[in-house]
């Protein structure tokens, strides 16, 4: 029997088919912006704030060095399958990778610099299931990215004022500032190749978009009007155009759980393109998708992913979200279309923001660097007597989370830190993102079979760490699943096993995207130091650290914690397992061996009361 949802879908098909098909795929990854005039391939060292004062145009008040970089990523919205610890294949609504394919397959973030993202693929045609099918090992560019076709137009009028040449064409050339344009056929010094200085120009002949300007070293050139031979041309270039074939070949049925991992640095500008490729197993649905960064302090609701206040992306369309990286910490993201359904079905992922403190040179004390950061009004966290200049006398902002520590230390930079702590207390040697999630297998089966979904009866029975349940959590590398297209896909690329060298510290970036259950994780033999909650450093407004040590943590859906596993007993200094602590005890590396991170909720240690599955993984101390 054709259910109500099917009739609704059929009606939508007749009403909305043409607008949906009129959409197109695009990507966006600029090589320069006002905030980042160039696109470095590495994060620059942090020495001072970029903006020393308020700015309404992003140029006023920009007196310091450029900090951060431009980062880009492309993901698909569609469906796929995942394999549970007991071998069950589970259908998902899901996001998948359309850039950073090799990095994601290796369990790394798929966030790339423009020099990597804007690389056109030149190998054999990409296949369904890639990077697995073709065995790709070294491609992280944007899938489908293609050079725009070259364009040539005839010139109606060309004139010069000083060194500025204005070209009025008979048709739009489609240039933007800094594009390279070739002028030919004038028989004068106008001819040559020049960078465009302005993409439009007011002129007495045609609309401004038919004209552009460039700078010519030659001067005194006569105006040429109505030439039969003068032309302006641009060569093939990257401007966001894509070939939809590889996007569909790679993106369809290529869902990941968790969704592709993202990682950026404070002060970065992040361009995230979501391309909706549709759902192979549910062609009756016209599901829109969005990206909502949960708990992320977005400057604009337009990019927040809540469809009531922003936009939703139709099948066959792409949309590029823009973010300016906020405070450091562990965040997560999900689709905000019918959240209980799309979260339950698997459209959840993690993003974390690395602190500026990671870019502080080893010759600079962390305290001095954090004092310098107080000059950035966007992230300043001031209090009277904090040592920063100019001094303040007002009470601190209760919402800020990174005040200067109460006790100044001589700790220097050069390491990895979870937050801008100013004292080195969040130092770590290795980091592991761990996303907790749960599936209701009946809900997923119903979601695949065109039947009404029972939201009130939703009950998670499969419990996952990074999309895996035990013993798959300790399997290295990506897990593969055969999807309905008959092709193997990397369905769960993010391992959950934790490897630490004895004496080192591991940062666990834990987030819970479970829809129906609270989840608890306990550590056997290695204490857990909780240093951050919901992307906020645990520190009071007086600068006192409020970290606490425990052997278990509990999270509800929509919460995150930053936890340090320390394998040094009686640690004396934050960055090495040496010396003697304040109690006179010598720092000693822990005994190598296998430890466990697991849930003490016994019914969450299995898949639907069977022998395999559940929230458990291993910590290998080497």
BAVOKE-889460 format. One record per residue (C-alpha): y, z, x; residue number from 1. Coordinates in nm, 2 decimals, m for minus. Layout:
<atoms>
[atom [Y Z X] NUM]
...
</atoms>
This chain:
<atoms>
[atom [0.00 0.00 0.00] 1]
[atom [0.34 m0.10 0.13] 2]
[atom [0.53 0.23 0.16] 3]
[atom [0.90 0.30 0.09] 4]
[atom [1.00 0.28 0.46] 5]
[atom [0.84 m0.07 0.47] 6]
[atom [1.05 m0.19 0.17] 7]
[atom [1.36 m0.05 0.33] 8]
[atom [1.28 m0.23 0.65] 9]
[atom [1.22 m0.55 0.47] 10]
[atom [1.56 m0.52 0.30] 11]
[atom [1.73 m0.45 0.62] 12]
[atom [1.56 m0.75 0.77] 13]
[atom [1.72 m0.98 0.52] 14]
[atom [2.06 m0.82 0.55] 15]
[atom [2.10 m0.76 0.92] 16]
[atom [1.88 m1.01 1.09] 17]
[atom [2.16 m1.25 1.19] 18]
[atom [2.40 m0.98 1.34] 19]
[atom [2.11 m0.83 1.54] 20]
[atom [2.01 m1.17 1.68] 21]
[atom [2.38 m1.25 1.76] 22]
[atom [2.38 m0.96 2.01] 23]
[atom [2.32 m1.03 2.38] 24]
[atom [2.20 m0.85 2.69] 25]
[atom [2.45 m0.76 2.97] 26]
[atom [2.48 m0.52 3.26] 27]
[atom [2.78 m0.37 3.43] 28]
[atom [2.81 m0.23 3.78] 29]
[atom [3.15 m0.28 3.94] 30]
[atom [3.20 m0.28 4.31] 31]
[atom [3.55 m0.12 4.28] 32]
[atom [3.75 0.09 4.03] 33]
[atom [4.09 0.25 4.04] 34]
[atom [3.93 0.58 4.14] 35]
[atom [3.69 0.42 4.39] 36]
[atom [3.87 0.11 4.54] 37]
[atom [3.56 0.03 4.74] 38]
[atom [3.19 0.09 4.67] 39]
[atom [3.04 0.27 4.97] 40]
[atom [2.66 0.27 5.02] 41]
[atom [2.66 0.64 5.10] 42]
[atom [2.84 0.95 4.98] 43]
[atom [3.15 1.02 5.19] 44]
[atom [3.19 1.37 5.34] 45]
[atom [3.40 1.61 5.12] 46]
[atom [3.71 1.73 5.30] 47]
[atom [3.98 1.77 5.02] 48]
[atom [4.03 1.69 4.65] 49]
[atom [4.12 1.33 4.56] 50]
[atom [4.37 1.44 4.30] 51]
[atom [4.62 1.72 4.40] 52]
[atom [4.80 1.71 4.07] 53]
[atom [4.78 1.60 3.71] 54]
[atom [4.72 1.23 3.65] 55]
[atom [4.75 1.02 3.34] 56]
[atom [4.69 0.68 3.50] 57]
[atom [4.43 0.78 3.77] 58]
[atom [4.69 0.68 4.03] 59]
[atom [4.96 0.94 3.99] 60]
[atom [4.86 1.25 4.18] 61]
[atom [4.60 1.07 4.38] 62]
[atom [4.70 1.19 4.72] 63]
[atom [4.36 1.29 4.88] 64]
[atom [4.07 1.10 5.01] 65]
[atom [3.83 0.91 4.79] 66]
[atom [3.54 1.13 4.70] 67]
[atom [3.21 1.03 4.55] 68]
[atom [3.09 0.68 4.49] 69]
[atom [2.99 0.43 4.22] 70]
[atom [2.64 0.45 4.09] 71]
[atom [2.46 0.23 3.83] 72]
[atom [2.13 0.23 3.63] 73]
[atom [1.98 0.01 3.36] 74]
[atom [1.72 0.14 3.11] 75]
[atom [1.54 m0.01 2.81] 76]
[atom [1.50 0.14 2.46] 77]
[atom [1.16 0.05 2.30] 78]
[atom [0.81 0.19 2.28] 79]
[atom [0.50 0.24 2.49] 80]
[atom [0.19 0.46 2.54] 81]
[atom [0.11 0.76 2.76] 82]
[atom [m0.22 0.91 2.86] 83]
[atom [m0.29 1.28 2.80] 84]
[atom [m0.49 1.51 3.02] 85]
[atom [m0.80 1.47 2.79] 86]
[atom [m0.78 1.09 2.81] 87]
[atom [m0.61 1.04 2.47] 88]
[atom [m0.36 0.76 2.45] 89]
[atom [m0.05 0.86 2.26] 90]
[atom [0.20 0.61 2.11] 91]
[atom [0.57 0.68 2.19] 92]
[atom [0.92 0.56 2.11] 93]
[atom [1.05 0.56 2.47] 94]
[atom [1.30 0.46 2.73] 95]
[atom [1.18 0.26 3.03] 96]
[atom [1.32 0.14 3.37] 97]
[atom [1.51 m0.18 3.40] 98]
[atom [1.65 m0.10 3.75] 99]
[atom [1.53 0.11 4.04] 100]
[atom [1.17 0.00 3.96] 101]
[atom [1.03 0.09 4.30] 102]
[atom [1.21 0.43 4.32] 103]
[atom [1.11 0.53 3.98] 104]
[atom [0.75 0.43 4.04] 105]
[atom [0.76 0.66 4.35] 106]
[atom [0.89 0.96 4.14] 107]
[atom [1.25 0.92 4.25] 108]
[atom [1.57 0.88 4.05] 109]
[atom [1.65 0.52 3.95] 110]
[atom [2.02 0.56 4.01] 111]
[atom [2.15 0.31 4.27] 112]
[atom [2.46 0.22 4.46] 113]
[atom [2.62 m0.12 4.36] 114]
[atom [2.50 m0.28 4.68] 115]
[atom [2.14 m0.22 4.56] 116]
[atom [2.18 m0.25 4.18] 117]
[atom [2.36 m0.59 4.21] 118]
[atom [2.08 m0.75 4.40] 119]
[atom [1.94 m1.06 4.23] 120]
[atom [1.56 m1.07 4.23] 121]
[atom [1.43 m1.36 4.43] 122]
[atom [1.05 m1.32 4.42] 123]
[atom [0.79 m1.46 4.19] 124]
[atom [0.87 m1.42 3.82] 125]
[atom [0.84 m1.06 3.70] 126]
[atom [0.55 m0.98 3.48] 127]
[atom [0.48 m0.74 3.19] 128]
[atom [0.38 m0.41 3.35] 129]
[atom [0.59 m0.45 3.66] 130]
[atom [0.63 m0.31 3.91] 131]
[atom [0.26 m0.23 3.87] 132]
[atom [0.14 m0.58 3.78] 133]
[atom [0.30 m0.76 4.08] 134]
[atom [0.27 m0.47 4.32] 135]
[atom [0.64 m0.46 4.38] 136]
[atom [0.73 m0.22 4.66] 137]
[atom [1.08 m0.29 4.75] 138]
[atom [1.30 m0.40 4.45] 139]
[atom [1.55 m0.16 4.30] 140]
[atom [1.81 m0.41 4.16] 141]
[atom [1.88 m0.47 3.79] 142]
[atom [1.60 m0.66 3.62] 143]
[atom [1.73 m0.99 3.48] 144]
[atom [2.05 m0.99 3.68] 145]
[atom [2.16 m1.35 3.73] 146]
[atom [2.45 m1.54 3.88] 147]
[atom [2.69 m1.68 3.64] 148]
[atom [2.72 m2.05 3.64] 149]
[atom [2.99 m2.21 3.84] 150]
[atom [3.30 m2.33 3.65] 151]
[atom [3.55 m2.61 3.72] 152]
[atom [3.87 m2.68 3.51] 153]
[atom [4.14 m2.93 3.55] 154]
[atom [4.49 m2.80 3.64] 155]
[atom [4.78 m2.87 3.41] 156]
[atom [5.05 m2.71 3.62] 157]
[atom [5.07 m2.54 3.96] 158]
[atom [5.38 m2.38 4.10] 159]
[atom [5.49 m2.14 4.37] 160]
[atom [5.74 m1.86 4.39] 161]
[atom [5.75 m1.71 4.74] 162]
[atom [5.39 m1.67 4.83] 163]
[atom [5.27 m1.63 4.47] 164]
[atom [5.11 m1.94 4.32] 165]
[atom [5.07 m1.96 3.94] 166]
[atom [4.80 m2.20 3.82] 167]
[atom [4.80 m2.31 3.45] 168]
[atom [4.47 m2.47 3.36] 169]
[atom [4.37 m2.68 3.06] 170]
[atom [4.08 m2.45 2.98] 171]
[atom [4.00 m2.08 3.06] 172]
[atom [3.84 m2.05 3.41] 173]
[atom [3.70 m1.71 3.34] 174]
[atom [3.82 m1.53 3.65] 175]
[atom [3.90 m1.17 3.72] 176]
[atom [4.11 m1.01 4.00] 177]
[atom [3.96 m1.05 4.35] 178]
[atom [3.73 m1.34 4.24] 179]
[atom [3.74 m1.63 4.49] 180]
[atom [3.89 m1.95 4.35] 181]
[atom [3.89 m2.30 4.51] 182]
[atom [4.19 m2.53 4.45] 183]
[atom [4.13 m2.90 4.52] 184]
[atom [4.27 m3.24 4.45] 185]
[atom [4.64 m3.16 4.49] 186]
[atom [4.67 m3.32 4.83] 187]
[atom [4.90 m3.03 4.94] 188]
[atom [4.87 m2.68 5.10] 189]
[atom [4.79 m2.56 4.75] 190]
[atom [4.43 m2.67 4.83] 191]
[atom [4.20 m2.41 4.97] 192]
[atom [4.00 m2.10 4.88] 193]
[atom [4.19 m1.79 4.78] 194]
[atom [4.13 m1.45 4.61] 195]
[atom [4.27 m1.42 4.26] 196]
[atom [4.55 m1.16 4.24] 197]
[atom [4.59 m1.16 3.86] 198]
[atom [4.35 m1.30 3.60] 199]
[atom [4.62 m1.38 3.35] 200]
[atom [4.98 m1.50 3.38] 201]
[atom [5.26 m1.56 3.13] 202]
[atom [5.37 m1.92 3.14] 203]
[atom [5.58 m2.17 2.94] 204]
[atom [5.29 m2.40 2.86] 205]
[atom [4.97 m2.22 2.73] 206]
[atom [4.83 m1.88 2.65] 207]
[atom [4.83 m1.63 2.93] 208]
[atom [4.45 m1.64 2.96] 209]
[atom [4.46 m2.00 3.07] 210]
[atom [4.66 m1.91 3.38] 211]
[atom [4.61 m1.70 3.69] 212]
[atom [4.78 m1.63 4.02] 213]
[atom [4.68 m1.61 4.39] 214]
[atom [4.87 m1.56 4.72] 215]
[atom [4.92 m1.86 4.95] 216]
[atom [5.04 m1.81 5.31] 217]
[atom [5.22 m2.15 5.28] 218]
[atom [5.57 m2.15 5.11] 219]
[atom [5.81 m2.40 4.98] 220]
[atom [5.54 m2.60 4.79] 221]
[atom [5.67 m2.83 4.51] 222]
[atom [5.55 m2.79 4.15] 223]
[atom [5.28 m3.03 4.04] 224]
[atom [5.26 m3.10 3.67] 225]
[atom [5.01 m3.32 3.49] 226]
[atom [4.79 m3.40 3.79] 227]
[atom [4.49 m3.62 3.71] 228]
[atom [4.29 m3.49 4.01] 229]
[atom [4.39 m3.12 4.06] 230]
[atom [4.11 m2.87 3.98] 231]
[atom [4.03 m2.50 4.01] 232]
[atom [3.68 m2.38 4.05] 233]
[atom [3.48 m2.06 4.09] 234]
[atom [3.13 m2.05 4.24] 235]
[atom [2.83 m1.88 4.09] 236]
[atom [2.88 m1.51 4.10] 237]
[atom [2.76 m1.18 3.96] 238]
[atom [2.96 m1.07 3.66] 239]
[atom [2.70 m0.90 3.44] 240]
[atom [2.52 m1.20 3.31] 241]
[atom [2.14 m1.16 3.28] 242]
[atom [1.84 m1.37 3.20] 243]
[atom [1.67 m1.21 2.90] 244]
[atom [1.32 m1.33 2.99] 245]
[atom [1.25 m1.08 3.27] 246]
[atom [1.42 m0.81 3.07] 247]
[atom [1.18 m0.86 2.78] 248]
[atom [0.88 m0.92 3.01] 249]
[atom [0.94 m0.59 3.19] 250]
[atom [1.11 m0.38 2.92] 251]
[atom [0.88 m0.43 2.62] 252]
[atom [0.60 m0.17 2.59] 253]
[atom [0.71 m0.02 2.92] 254]
[atom [0.81 0.32 2.81] 255]
[atom [0.81 0.62 3.04] 256]
[atom [0.77 0.99 2.96] 257]
[atom [0.99 1.15 3.08] 258]
[atom [1.24 0.88 3.05] 259]
[atom [1.37 0.73 3.38] 260]
[atom [1.51 1.00 3.61] 261]
[atom [1.88 1.00 3.69] 262]
[atom [2.07 1.17 3.97] 263]
[atom [2.44 1.15 4.06] 264]
[atom [2.69 1.34 4.28] 265]
[atom [3.00 1.52 4.18] 266]
[atom [3.30 1.28 4.18] 267]
[atom [3.07 0.98 4.12] 268]
[atom [3.15 0.72 3.85] 269]
[atom [2.82 0.64 3.67] 270]
[atom [2.76 0.32 3.48] 271]
[atom [2.45 0.34 3.27] 272]
[atom [2.34 0.03 3.07] 273]
[atom [2.10 0.08 2.78] 274]
[atom [1.93 m0.24 2.66] 275]
[atom [1.75 m0.22 2.33] 276]
[atom [1.44 m0.45 2.36] 277]
[atom [1.28 m0.35 2.02] 278]
[atom [0.95 m0.19 1.95] 279]
[atom [0.64 m0.41 1.97] 280]
[atom [0.42 m0.17 1.76] 281]
[atom [0.68 m0.13 1.49] 282]
[atom [0.84 m0.47 1.42] 283]
[atom [0.93 m0.34 1.08] 284]
[atom [1.18 m0.10 1.22] 285]
[atom [1.54 m0.19 1.33] 286]
[atom [1.57 0.12 1.53] 287]
[atom [1.90 0.16 1.71] 288]
[atom [1.91 0.38 2.02] 289]
[atom [2.17 0.57 2.21] 290]
[atom [2.20 0.79 2.52] 291]
[atom [2.33 1.15 2.47] 292]
[atom [2.37 1.37 2.77] 293]
[atom [2.29 1.71 2.63] 294]
[atom [2.54 1.98 2.74] 295]
[atom [2.72 1.73 2.96] 296]
[atom [3.10 1.77 2.95] 297]
[atom [3.20 1.42 2.86] 298]
[atom [3.56 1.32 2.86] 299]
[atom [3.52 1.08 2.58] 300]
[atom [3.32 1.10 2.26] 301]
[atom [3.29 0.72 2.27] 302]
[atom [3.02 0.75 2.54] 303]
[atom [2.86 1.07 2.40] 304]
[atom [2.58 0.89 2.22] 305]
[atom [2.62 1.07 1.89] 306]
[atom [2.64 0.77 1.65] 307]
[atom [2.88 0.95 1.41] 308]
[atom [3.15 0.95 1.69] 309]
[atom [3.04 0.67 1.92] 310]
[atom [2.83 0.36 1.90] 311]
[atom [2.46 0.28 1.85] 312]
[atom [2.29 m0.01 2.02] 313]
[atom [2.11 m0.26 1.81] 314]
[atom [1.79 m0.45 1.90] 315]
[atom [1.88 m0.74 2.13] 316]
[atom [2.20 m0.57 2.25] 317]
[atom [2.32 m0.39 2.56] 318]
[atom [2.58 m0.12 2.61] 319]
[atom [2.71 0.03 2.93] 320]
[atom [2.80 0.40 2.92] 321]
[atom [3.06 0.53 3.16] 322]
[atom [3.06 0.89 3.30] 323]
[atom [3.27 1.07 3.56] 324]
[atom [3.03 1.32 3.71] 325]
[atom [3.11 1.67 3.60] 326]
[atom [3.02 2.01 3.74] 327]
[atom [2.69 2.02 3.94] 328]
[atom [2.37 2.14 3.77] 329]
[atom [2.07 2.03 3.57] 330]
[atom [2.12 1.84 3.25] 331]
[atom [1.90 1.63 3.03] 332]
[atom [1.95 1.34 2.80] 333]
[atom [1.79 1.19 2.48] 334]
[atom [1.84 0.94 2.21] 335]
[atom [2.06 1.08 1.93] 336]
[atom [1.93 0.85 1.65] 337]
[atom [1.73 1.07 1.41] 338]
[atom [1.69 1.33 1.69] 339]
[atom [1.39 1.52 1.55] 340]
[atom [1.19 1.20 1.54] 341]
[atom [1.31 1.02 1.85] 342]
[atom [1.28 1.34 2.07] 343]
[atom [0.94 1.42 1.93] 344]
[atom [0.83 1.06 2.00] 345]
[atom [0.93 1.08 2.36] 346]
[atom [1.29 0.96 2.41] 347]
[atom [1.39 1.23 2.65] 348]
[atom [1.48 1.25 3.02] 349]
[atom [1.65 1.45 3.28] 350]
[atom [1.97 1.40 3.49] 351]
[atom [2.10 1.63 3.75] 352]
[atom [2.43 1.64 3.94] 353]
[atom [2.44 1.73 4.30] 354]
[atom [2.74 1.94 4.42] 355]
[atom [3.02 1.85 4.65] 356]
[atom [2.89 2.12 4.88] 357]
[atom [2.61 1.89 4.99] 358]
[atom [2.87 1.67 5.15] 359]
[atom [3.04 1.95 5.34] 360]
[atom [3.00 1.89 5.72] 361]
[atom [2.81 2.14 5.93] 362]
[atom [3.13 2.22 6.11] 363]
[atom [3.30 2.36 5.80] 364]
[atom [3.23 2.69 5.64] 365]
[atom [3.12 2.67 5.28] 366]
[atom [3.38 2.93 5.18] 367]
[atom [3.66 2.72 5.32] 368]
[atom [3.52 2.41 5.14] 369]
[atom [3.51 2.59 4.81] 370]
[atom [3.86 2.72 4.86] 371]
[atom [3.97 2.36 4.92] 372]
[atom [3.80 2.25 4.59] 373]
[atom [4.03 2.49 4.40] 374]
[atom [4.30 2.22 4.45] 375]
[atom [4.11 1.99 4.21] 376]
[atom [4.25 2.09 3.87] 377]
[atom [3.95 1.93 3.69] 378]
[atom [3.70 2.17 3.84] 379]
[atom [3.91 2.46 3.97] 380]
[atom [3.78 2.81 3.89] 381]
[atom [4.06 3.05 4.00] 382]
[atom [4.11 3.42 3.99] 383]
[atom [4.37 3.65 4.14] 384]
[atom [4.30 3.73 4.50] 385]
[atom [4.04 3.45 4.56] 386]
[atom [4.21 3.34 4.88] 387]
[atom [4.30 2.99 4.76] 388]
[atom [4.65 2.86 4.78] 389]
[atom [4.87 2.88 4.59] 390]
[atom [4.78 3.22 4.47] 391]
[atom [4.74 3.28 4.09] 392]
[atom [4.81 3.59 3.89] 393]
[atom [4.67 3.49 3.55] 394]
[atom [4.33 3.58 3.42] 395]
[atom [4.05 3.33 3.50] 396]
[atom [3.93 3.06 3.27] 397]
[atom [3.62 3.22 3.10] 398]
[atom [3.45 2.88 3.08] 399]
[atom [3.46 2.80 3.45] 400]
[atom [3.14 2.87 3.64] 401]
[atom [3.20 2.84 4.02] 402]
[atom [3.46 3.10 4.13] 403]
[atom [3.49 3.17 4.50] 404]
[atom [3.23 3.44 4.60] 405]
[atom [3.35 3.79 4.61] 406]
[atom [3.23 3.83 4.97] 407]
[atom [3.33 3.56 5.22] 408]
[atom [3.05 3.45 5.45] 409]
[atom [3.04 3.23 5.76] 410]
[atom [2.77 3.00 5.63] 411]
[atom [2.84 2.64 5.71] 412]
[atom [2.76 2.31 5.54] 413]
[atom [2.51 2.05 5.63] 414]
[atom [2.23 2.15 5.39] 415]
[atom [2.12 2.09 5.03] 416]
[atom [2.25 2.32 4.76] 417]
[atom [2.21 2.34 4.38] 418]
[atom [2.57 2.45 4.32] 419]
[atom [2.91 2.48 4.49] 420]
[atom [2.83 2.85 4.57] 421]
[atom [3.06 2.89 4.87] 422]
[atom [2.80 3.12 5.04] 423]
[atom [2.49 2.91 5.08] 424]
[atom [2.29 3.12 4.83] 425]
[atom [2.16 2.82 4.64] 426]
[atom [2.03 2.64 4.95] 427]
[atom [1.70 2.47 4.92] 428]
[atom [1.47 2.25 5.13] 429]
[atom [1.30 2.05 4.86] 430]
[atom [1.37 1.99 4.49] 431]
[atom [1.15 1.91 4.19] 432]
[atom [1.26 1.81 3.84] 433]
[atom [1.03 1.96 3.58] 434]
[atom [1.07 1.86 3.22] 435]
[atom [0.88 2.05 2.95] 436]
[atom [0.79 1.86 2.64] 437]
[atom [0.55 1.88 2.35] 438]
[atom [0.38 1.62 2.13] 439]
[atom [0.24 1.65 1.78] 440]
[atom [m0.05 1.39 1.80] 441]
[atom [m0.06 1.35 1.42] 442]
[atom [0.31 1.27 1.41] 443]
[atom [0.27 1.01 1.68] 444]
[atom [m0.02 0.85 1.51] 445]
[atom [0.16 0.84 1.18] 446]
[atom [0.47 0.70 1.36] 447]
[atom [0.25 0.41 1.48] 448]
[atom [0.08 0.33 1.16] 449]
[atom [0.37 0.26 0.92] 450]
[atom [0.32 0.58 0.72] 451]
[atom [0.58 0.84 0.62] 452]
[atom [0.63 1.10 0.89] 453]
[atom [0.59 1.46 0.79] 454]
[atom [0.88 1.63 0.96] 455]
[atom [0.82 1.97 0.79] 456]
[atom [0.46 1.97 0.92] 457]
[atom [0.55 1.88 1.27] 458]
[atom [0.36 2.11 1.51] 459]
[atom [0.32 2.04 1.88] 460]
[atom [m0.03 2.06 2.02] 461]
[atom [0.00 1.86 2.34] 462]
[atom [0.21 2.04 2.60] 463]
[atom [0.35 1.85 2.90] 464]
[atom [0.52 1.89 3.24] 465]
[atom [0.69 1.57 3.34] 466]
[atom [0.49 1.39 3.06] 467]
[atom [0.16 1.51 3.20] 468]
[atom [m0.08 1.79 3.11] 469]
[atom [m0.33 1.96 3.34] 470]
[atom [m0.51 1.84 3.55] 471]
[atom [m0.29 1.52 3.56] 472]
[atom [0.00 1.74 3.66] 473]
[atom [m0.15 1.77 4.01] 474]
[atom [m0.22 1.40 4.05] 475]
[atom [0.01 1.23 4.30] 476]
[atom [0.18 0.90 4.22] 477]
[atom [0.23 0.74 3.89] 478]
[atom [m0.01 0.76 3.60] 479]
[atom [m0.11 0.43 3.44] 480]
[atom [m0.17 0.35 3.07] 481]
[atom [m0.30 0.03 2.91] 482]
[atom [m0.06 m0.05 2.63] 483]
[atom [m0.11 m0.27 2.32] 484]
[atom [m0.02 m0.58 2.52] 485]
[atom [m0.34 m0.53 2.73] 486]
[atom [m0.14 m0.46 3.05] 487]
[atom [m0.14 m0.15 3.26] 488]
[atom [0.20 0.02 3.28] 489]
[atom [0.34 0.31 3.48] 490]
[atom [0.37 0.54 3.18] 491]
[atom [0.42 0.87 3.36] 492]
[atom [0.58 0.81 3.70] 493]
[atom [0.70 1.16 3.78] 494]
[atom [0.44 1.40 3.94] 495]
[atom [0.45 1.77 3.87] 496]
[atom [0.27 1.91 4.18] 497]
[atom [0.50 2.11 4.40] 498]
[atom [0.47 2.10 4.78] 499]
[atom [0.65 2.35 5.00] 500]
[atom [0.63 2.42 5.38] 501]
[atom [0.57 2.79 5.43] 502]
[atom [0.90 2.97 5.48] 503]
[atom [1.10 2.71 5.29] 504]
[atom [1.27 2.72 4.95] 505]
[atom [1.20 2.48 4.66] 506]
[atom [1.45 2.42 4.38] 507]
[atom [1.29 2.36 4.04] 508]
[atom [1.52 2.19 3.80] 509]
[atom [1.35 2.29 3.47] 510]
[atom [1.45 2.16 3.13] 511]
[atom [1.29 2.20 2.79] 512]
[atom [1.30 1.91 2.54] 513]
[atom [1.04 2.05 2.31] 514]
[atom [1.12 2.01 1.94] 515]
[atom [0.91 2.28 1.78] 516]
[atom [0.81 2.55 2.03] 517]
[atom [0.95 2.79 2.28] 518]
[atom [0.79 2.75 2.63] 519]
[atom [0.72 3.01 2.90] 520]
[atom [0.63 2.93 3.27] 521]
[atom [0.50 3.20 3.50] 522]
[atom [0.46 3.19 3.88] 523]
[atom [0.16 3.35 4.04] 524]
[atom [0.23 3.49 4.39] 525]
[atom [0.57 3.33 4.45] 526]
[atom [0.88 3.50 4.29] 527]
[atom [1.12 3.29 4.09] 528]
[atom [1.49 3.34 4.15] 529]
[atom [1.69 3.21 3.86] 530]
[atom [2.03 3.09 3.99] 531]
[atom [2.16 2.87 3.71] 532]
[atom [2.14 2.84 3.33] 533]
[atom [2.24 2.53 3.13] 534]
[atom [2.40 2.37 3.44] 535]
[atom [2.61 2.68 3.51] 536]
[atom [2.59 2.89 3.82] 537]
[atom [2.50 3.25 3.74] 538]
[atom [2.81 3.42 3.88] 539]
[atom [3.07 3.64 3.71] 540]
[atom [3.44 3.58 3.71] 541]
[atom [3.48 3.83 3.99] 542]
[atom [3.27 3.61 4.22] 543]
[atom [2.95 3.83 4.21] 544]
[atom [2.62 3.65 4.20] 545]
[atom [2.41 3.73 3.89] 546]
[atom [2.09 3.57 4.01] 547]
[atom [1.77 3.75 3.91] 548]
[atom [1.42 3.75 4.03] 549]
[atom [1.13 3.73 3.79] 550]
[atom [0.77 3.60 3.76] 551]
[atom [0.82 3.41 3.43] 552]
[atom [1.10 3.23 3.24] 553]
[atom [1.12 3.13 2.88] 554]
[atom [1.32 2.84 2.74] 555]
[atom [1.39 2.69 2.39] 556]
[atom [1.44 2.33 2.32] 557]
[atom [1.77 2.22 2.47] 558]
[atom [1.79 2.47 2.75] 559]
[atom [1.77 2.43 3.13] 560]
[atom [1.72 2.66 3.43] 561]
[atom [1.76 2.62 3.80] 562]
[atom [1.49 2.83 3.98] 563]
[atom [1.43 2.88 4.35] 564]
[atom [1.07 2.94 4.47] 565]
[atom [1.11 3.11 4.80] 566]
[atom [0.81 3.11 5.04] 567]
[atom [0.97 3.34 5.29] 568]
[atom [0.89 3.71 5.26] 569]
[atom [1.18 3.95 5.35] 570]
[atom [1.43 3.66 5.39] 571]
[atom [1.73 3.75 5.61] 572]
[atom [1.93 3.42 5.61] 573]
[atom [1.94 3.15 5.34] 574]
[atom [1.85 2.85 5.56] 575]
[atom [1.57 2.98 5.78] 576]
[atom [1.28 3.22 5.77] 577]
[atom [1.39 3.42 6.08] 578]
[atom [1.55 3.75 6.16] 579]
[atom [1.54 4.09 6.00] 580]
[atom [1.67 4.17 5.65] 581]
[atom [1.90 4.46 5.55] 582]
[atom [1.60 4.69 5.51] 583]
[atom [1.49 4.62 5.87] 584]
[atom [1.19 4.41 5.76] 585]
[atom [1.11 4.09 5.96] 586]
[atom [1.13 3.76 5.77] 587]
[atom [0.77 3.61 5.75] 588]
[atom [0.65 3.28 5.61] 589]
[atom [0.41 3.31 5.31] 590]
[atom [0.04 3.25 5.36] 591]
[atom [m0.04 2.88 5.31] 592]
[atom [m0.25 2.81 5.00] 593]
[atom [m0.25 2.70 4.64] 594]
[atom [m0.05 2.89 4.39] 595]
[atom [0.00 2.82 4.02] 596]
[atom [0.29 2.76 3.78] 597]
[atom [0.15 2.79 3.43] 598]
[atom [0.22 2.91 3.08] 599]
[atom [0.08 3.25 2.98] 600]
[atom [0.08 3.12 2.62] 601]
[atom [m0.30 3.05 2.60] 602]
[atom [m0.28 2.81 2.32] 603]
[atom [m0.03 2.60 2.53] 604]
[atom [m0.29 2.57 2.81] 605]
[atom [m0.49 2.30 2.63] 606]
[atom [m0.45 1.98 2.44] 607]
[atom [m0.51 2.06 2.07] 608]
[atom [m0.76 2.34 2.16] 609]
[atom [m0.97 2.12 2.39] 610]
[atom [m1.07 2.18 2.75] 611]
[atom [m0.81 1.98 2.92] 612]
[atom [m0.43 1.97 2.91] 613]
[atom [m0.15 2.22 2.88] 614]
[atom [0.14 2.35 3.08] 615]
[atom [0.00 2.42 3.43] 616]
[atom [0.05 2.27 3.77] 617]
[atom [m0.01 2.38 4.13] 618]
[atom [0.23 2.49 4.41] 619]
[atom [0.09 2.39 4.75] 620]
[atom [0.23 2.60 5.03] 621]
[atom [0.15 2.42 5.35] 622]
</atoms>
